């Protein structure tokens, strides 16, 4: 196993690995295309690279190198990217609102969007054991642990029902699972039962669990994701439901199909409908 980054060791915490294993740490400079090409070469020689940078730099700047050098040869490279979706205050250039759509479209690529610290911790050995390329989102800073309250265990390719509810089923990934659990507690006070189905693996999608939960009659299905409405979990779930002939009332909470504004994250999350309070109000409005 080797750790590789493009000038972001400190800002993705890979420098901690570098201090422990300096002979297995590669700082490639501000050159993401080189980073992906070098990771492919290392994998060809038998290493297992864990590559980290910001999500925008990997998915937009180095997409062709991942596609041609890593995914086409089905190489054992793990691409772990910080600042997914709308999780940065650095401005529009660092907002990776389309990363899941891009990576879902890449053959051979496993795509993961973990919720919290526990999910991320359990994800690492699981993807290390998986032979093939993986793209995973990574939150930065002091990431909370929320899933330990729900007897949760990460399994690659599996969705987990964290709580049940009779009126609404929220299907979510990433930080939106945290928000969905908060929404469920808020709406419980209004006697609205909200179930939360956490989907950490976006590809391959756990269609069996999604269909089983969506087939239960009388529940609105809401997909919540920190990603564009185009090409992410929402469209994946919608395709799954329609293909199987399952047609509940369906709504989507996601970022709009536009270039996003800059600003403080709480303000932006309210503006784009992914904050807990706005999510709760919208769901109550949809229920009528």
C-alpha positions in Angstrom: 0.0 0.0 0.0 1.3 3.4 -0.9 -0.1 6.9 -0.3 0.0 9.5 -3.1 -1.2 13.1 -3.3 -0.8 16.2 -5.5 0.4 19.0 -3.2 -2.4 18.3 -0.6 -0.8 16.0 1.9 -1.5 18.4 4.8 -5.0 19.3 3.7 -6.1 15.7 3.2 -4.2 14.4 6.3 -2.2 12.0 4.1 0.9 13.6 5.6 0.2 11.5 8.8 0.7 8.4 6.7 3.8 10.0 5.2 5.4 10.5 8.6 4.8 6.9 9.5 5.8 5.4 6.2 8.0 7.9 4.3 9.3 5.2 1.9 5.7 4.6 0.8 4.5 8.3 0.5 4.7 10.1 -2.8 4.1 13.8 -3.1 3.6 14.4 -6.8 3.3 18.2 -6.8 0.4 20.2 -8.2 -0.1 17.8 -11.1 -3.2 15.7 -10.8 -2.9 14.1 -14.2 0.6 13.0 -13.3 -0.7 11.7 -10.0 -3.3 9.4 -11.7 -0.8 8.2 -14.3 1.8 7.4 -11.7 -0.8 5.6 -9.6 -1.6 3.5 -12.5 2.0 2.6 -13.1 2.5 1.8 -9.4 -0.6 -0.5 -9.5 0.8 -2.3 -12.6 3.9 -3.0 -10.6 2.0 -4.6 -7.7 1.4 -1.7 -5.3 -2.0 -0.6 -4.0 -2.1 3.2 -4.3 -4.4 5.3 -2.1 -4.5 8.5 -4.1 -5.9 11.7 -2.5 -6.7 15.2 -3.7 -9.8 17.5 -3.9 -12.8 16.0 -5.7 -12.9 18.8 -8.3 -9.2 18.2 -9.3 -9.6 14.5 -9.7 -12.9 14.3 -11.4 -12.6 17.3 -13.7 -8.9 17.9 -14.3 -7.7 14.3 -14.4 -10.8 12.4 -15.6 -9.2 11.1 -18.8 -6.2 9.8 -16.9 -8.4 7.9 -14.5 -10.6 6.6 -17.3 -7.8 5.4 -19.6 -4.9 4.6 -17.3 -6.8 3.2 -14.2 -10.4 2.1 -15.0 -9.9 0.6 -18.4 -7.2 -1.8 -17.0 -9.3 -2.3 -13.9 -6.4 -1.4 -11.7 -6.4 -1.6 -7.9 -6.2 2.2 -7.2 -8.2 3.9 -4.5 -9.1 7.5 -5.3 -10.2 9.2 -2.1 -11.3 12.8 -2.7 -12.0 15.6 -0.2 -14.5 18.5 -0.5 -17.3 16.7 -2.3 -20.5 18.5 -3.3 -21.1 21.7 -1.5 -18.7 21.2 1.5 -16.2 24.0 0.9 -16.0 27.7 1.6 -13.2 28.1 -1.0 -15.6 29.2 -3.7 -17.2 27.9 -6.9 -13.9 26.6 -8.4 -13.7 24.0 -5.5 -17.4 22.8 -5.5 -17.5 19.2 -6.8 -21.2 19.1 -7.6 -20.9 16.7 -10.5 -18.4 14.2 -9.3 -20.8 11.3 -8.7 -22.3 11.7 -12.2 -18.8 11.6 -13.8 -17.5 8.7 -11.7 -20.8 6.6 -12.0 -20.3 6.8 -15.8 -16.9 5.3 -15.7 -16.8 1.5 -16.3 -15.2 -0.7 -13.6 -15.3 2.2 -11.0 -16.8 1.6 -7.6 -18.3 4.8 -6.1 -18.7 5.4 -2.4 -20.2 8.4 -0.5 -19.7 7.7 3.3 -21.8 9.5 5.9 -19.6 10.1 8.9 -16.3 9.2 10.7 -17.5 5.6 11.5 -18.6 5.0 7.9 -15.2 6.3 6.6 -13.2 4.3 9.2 -15.0 1.1 8.2 -14.9 1.9 4.5 -11.1 1.9 4.3 -10.4 -1.8 5.0 -13.4 -2.8 2.9 -12.1 -1.0 -0.2 -8.5 -2.2 0.5 -9.9 -5.7 0.3 -11.7 -5.0 -2.9 -9.6 -5.6 -6.0 -10.3 -2.8 -8.5 -10.6 1.0 -8.8 -12.6 2.9 -6.2 -13.7 6.5 -6.0 -14.7 7.6 -2.5 -15.7 11.0 -1.1 -13.9 12.2 2.0 -15.1 14.9 4.4 -12.5 17.2 6.0 -12.0 18.5 9.5 -13.6 17.2 12.6 -16.1 14.7 11.1 -18.7 13.6 13.6 -19.8 10.0 14.3 -23.6 9.6 14.1 -24.1 6.1 12.8 -22.8 4.4 16.0 -26.3 5.0 17.5 -27.8 2.7 14.8 -25.7 -0.4 15.2 -24.2 0.3 11.8 -21.6 -1.7 9.9 -20.4 -0.6 6.5 -20.7 -3.3 3.8 -19.5 -2.6 0.2 -22.4 -2.5 -2.1 -25.1 -2.6 0.6 -27.6 0.0 1.7 -28.7 0.1 5.4 -32.1 1.0 6.8 -31.1 3.2 9.8 -34.6 3.9 11.0 -38.2 3.1 9.9 -41.1 5.4 9.3 -44.6 5.0 7.8 -45.1 8.3 5.9 -41.7 9.0 4.3 -38.7 7.1 3.2 -35.5 9.2 2.7 -32.9 7.5 0.6 -29.6 9.3 1.2 -25.8 9.2 1.1 -22.9 11.2 2.5 -23.6 14.1 4.8 -27.3 14.0 3.6 -27.8 10.9 5.7 -26.8 13.0 8.8 -29.3 15.6 7.7 -32.0 13.0 7.0 -31.6 11.6 10.5 -32.0 15.1 11.9 -35.1 15.7 9.7 -36.6 12.4 10.9 -36.3 13.5 14.6 -37.7 17.0 13.8 -40.7 15.6 11.9 -41.3 13.0 14.6 -42.5 15.9 16.8 -45.2 16.5 14.1 -46.1 12.8 14.2 -44.7 12.2 10.7 -42.8 8.9 10.5 -39.6 9.2 8.5 -37.5 6.2 7.5 -33.9 6.7 6.5 -32.1 4.3 4.1 -28.4 5.1 3.9 -26.8 4.2 0.6 -23.0 4.6 1.0 -22.2 2.7 -2.2 -23.5 4.6 -5.2 -22.1 2.1 -7.7 -22.8 -0.8 -7.6 -26.2 0.2 -6.3 -28.1 -2.0 -3.8 -31.2 -2.2 -6.0 -32.6 -5.1 -4.0 -32.8 -3.1 -0.7 -34.0 0.1 -2.4 -36.8 -1.8 -4.2 -37.9 -3.7 -1.1 -38.2 -0.5 0.9 -39.8 1.6 -1.9 -42.4 -1.1 -2.6 -44.0 -0.5 0.8 -47.3 1.2 0.1 -48.3 4.7 1.3 -44.8 6.1 1.7 -43.4 9.1 -0.2 -39.8 8.4 -1.4 -37.4 11.3 -1.1 -33.8 11.0 -2.4 -31.4 13.4 -0.6 -27.9 14.0 -1.9 -25.1 16.6 -1.8 -24.7 16.6 -5.5 -26.3 18.0 -8.7 -29.8 16.8 -9.6 -28.2 15.5 -12.7 -26.5 12.0 -12.7 -26.2 11.2 -9.0 -28.0 9.0 -6.5 -31.4 10.6 -7.3 -31.3 9.6 -11.0 -29.9 6.2 -10.1 -32.8 5.5 -7.7 -35.4 6.8 -10.1 -34.1 4.6 -12.9 -34.1 1.6 -10.6 -37.8 2.3 -9.5 -39.1 2.9 -13.0 -37.3 -0.1 -14.5 -38.9 -2.3 -11.9 -42.3 -0.7 -12.2 -42.3 0.7 -8.7 -43.9 4.1 -8.7 -44.3 5.7 -5.3 -44.7 9.5 -4.9 -41.1 10.6 -5.6 -39.2 13.8 -4.7 -35.5 14.7 -4.9 -33.4 17.0 -2.7 -30.2 17.9 -4.4 -28.1 20.8 -5.7 -29.6 22.6 -8.7 -28.2 22.2 -12.3 -26.3 25.5 -12.2 -23.0 27.0 -11.3 -23.3 27.5 -7.5 -22.7 30.7 -5.6 -19.9 31.3 -3.1 -20.5 32.1 0.5 -20.8 30.7 4.0 -21.9 27.1 4.0 -25.0 27.4 6.3 -26.3 30.2 4.0 -25.6 28.1 0.8 -27.2 25.0 2.3 -30.3 26.9 3.1 -30.4 28.5 -0.3 -30.0 25.3 -2.2 -32.4 23.2 0.1 -30.0 20.8 1.7 -30.0 22.2 5.3 -32.0 20.3 7.9 -34.6 23.0 8.4 -35.3 23.5 4.7 -35.4 19.8 4.1 -38.0 19.4 6.9 -40.2 22.2 5.6 -40.1 21.0 2.0 -41.0 17.4 3.0 -43.9 18.7 5.1 -45.1 20.8 2.1 -44.9 17.8 -0.2 -47.0 15.7 2.3 -49.6 18.5 2.3 
